[in-house]
Amino acid sequence: MNLRSATIAELRAHLDQRKLSAVELTDYYFERIDRHEPTINAYVTQLRETARSAAVKADKIIAAGQATALTGIPIAEKDLFCIEGTKTTSGSKMLADFEAPYTATVSEKLANAGAVTLGKTNMDEFAMGSSNESSYFGPVKNPWDTSRVPGGSSGGSAAAVAAGLCVASTGTDTGGSIRQPAALCGLTGLKPTYGRVSRWGMIAFASSLDQAGPMTRSAKDAAIMLEHMAGFDPRDSTCLTEAVPRYSQHLDQPIKGLRIGVCEAFFETALDATVATQIREALSILESLGATLIDVSLPHMTASLGAYYVIAPAECSANLARFDGIRYGYRCEDPQNLQDLYTRSRGEGFGQEVKKRILVGTFALSAGYYDAFYGRAQKVRRLIKQDFVEAFSQVDVIAGPTTPTPAFGLGEKAKNSVDMYLQDVFTIAASLAGVPAMSIPAGLVSGLPIGLQLIGNYLDEATLLNVAHQFQQTTDWHTLTAPEAP
Amino acid sequence: MPTQIDEKTLSQMSTLAALPVEPSQEQQTLAALNEVLDLVAMLESVDVDGVLPLAHPLERYQQLSADAVTEHVDREALSRNAPDFEAGLYFVPKVIE
């Protein structure tokens, strides 16, 4: 077995059969981190001591025959999940020295399952971005081509898995921040139904959209991760109470007869022709597995980008009001008075993209503009939701591209933010509607990975994972590994 | 739907958001914000007459919990991240002259 590209499922067998210990596996990954991290920059913080302790504990649990699917598996966590006593920065100067006083529910669940957290991954500042270039800790490089971006905002989480610097990782997705980097780095990434996974202990960006999910090397691994991450949490009042299926037990069902919706609008806007060809090929593979392709219409999808860039900034302007330079976070030097303390701390602590979105959100929520912007965007959001409800009365899953293009060059879209926002043109609608969606590897274009997006009905992650797994039984795109970084 | 922010509105937003915009950055900031508003203008073409706003994607009510103490806040742990904290107090510049 090649440890660099091994999946959770493969490693489980080796760990349980004692062909490998959790400590050896952890050491292996830290050796790789030592070698490749200077190029990739996937991690903000490495947790060597706690990882080693967790690995020692995992080996004892494995020896006692009490291992879960994740015991001893080295993972990485996006640096917006609070882990008690650990630096948690959200990619920002504002929180560069913030040490979390408690642990996020997701992180607690994964740790309780025995996963070994190697470190906290780099990300766009406060999860606002699609390239990981807005991080205070420098850009992350795409392991497939280090002159290109890994996507964002969960760029470090994606690059860490793709470069073989961990086995799986956690990400968060507000408008595409799991699916887009998964597509650009050749991974499987899943954004669950809004509320499926607790947001408690996640540093908030846009609370009605944020959702955590796994980034992995296969659909089976995503199923394993998700069944350990999901579930009701009384500490998050928006968390759903529905029982969490054992996703990994539902992967082998044939997809014969499954109705897969294809929305032609996905192929008409901004989609690179070569990517389109590859996605059509992926759809024909699903058809060859017995699925039926059915045309569906999502008439308001074209307005989703507009609705998102009102709603997300509005919520971020409210969420980020908490950073005042007093209770935690960056404080400016020698404040002259209280107002000076607030404004200079925020002005110096936030980066350009974050400041821009706060100002847009403040405008959209302000008196005189609220109805025209925020109110209208929330109405369009309902229309987008209704489109999905209508579509899912006809089909089981909707399939299409995840991104318009493969990974773009570092700095290429830095000057035109709308160009950057268009990266999420295919992912945002599912976020606004709150339906689950995932990206799976669907081929290479000019040597770079692209993703097939699968969108599911509310709470039906199981069908998404089933379709993804069946696709991966027929294709080997998910097994391809990025070249070794220098 | 107004689609452009001018200097006066930017100044108001800067005050409301407690985010300074340096005079040298004003035109650049205006251009960046108006670029976003140009994108958002696509919402104007959608007919929303009679449509209710959607706040929660699943239209669920938030979970309520019993009015009981379930965890204790560790004040010491929470205050450790404060830039200036002493004797149980957060320090700020003098407010009353």
Interface residues (C-beta under 8 A of the other chain):
Chain A: D97 F98 E99 P101 Y102 T193 Y194 G195 S208 L209 P234 S237 T238 C239 L240 T241 H300 T302 A303 L305 G306 A307 Y309 V310 P313 S317 A321 D324 G325 I326 R327 Y328 G329 Y330 R331 P335 Q336 N337 L338 Q339 D340 L341 Y342 T343 R344 R346 G347 F350 K355 K356 I358 L359 V360 T362 F363 S366 Y369 A372 F373 G375 R376 A377 Q378 K379 V380 R381 R382 L383 K385 N416 S417 V418 Y421 L432 A433 G434 V435 Y458
Chain B: M1 P2 I5 T9 L10 Q12 M13 S14 L16 A17 A18 L19 P20 T29 A32 L33 E35 V36 L37 D38 L39 V40 A41 M42 L43 S45 V46 V48 V51 L52 P53 L54 A55 H56 P57 L58 R60 Q62 Q63 L64 S65 T70 D74 A77 L78 R80 N81 A82 P83 D84 Y90 V92 P93 K94 V95
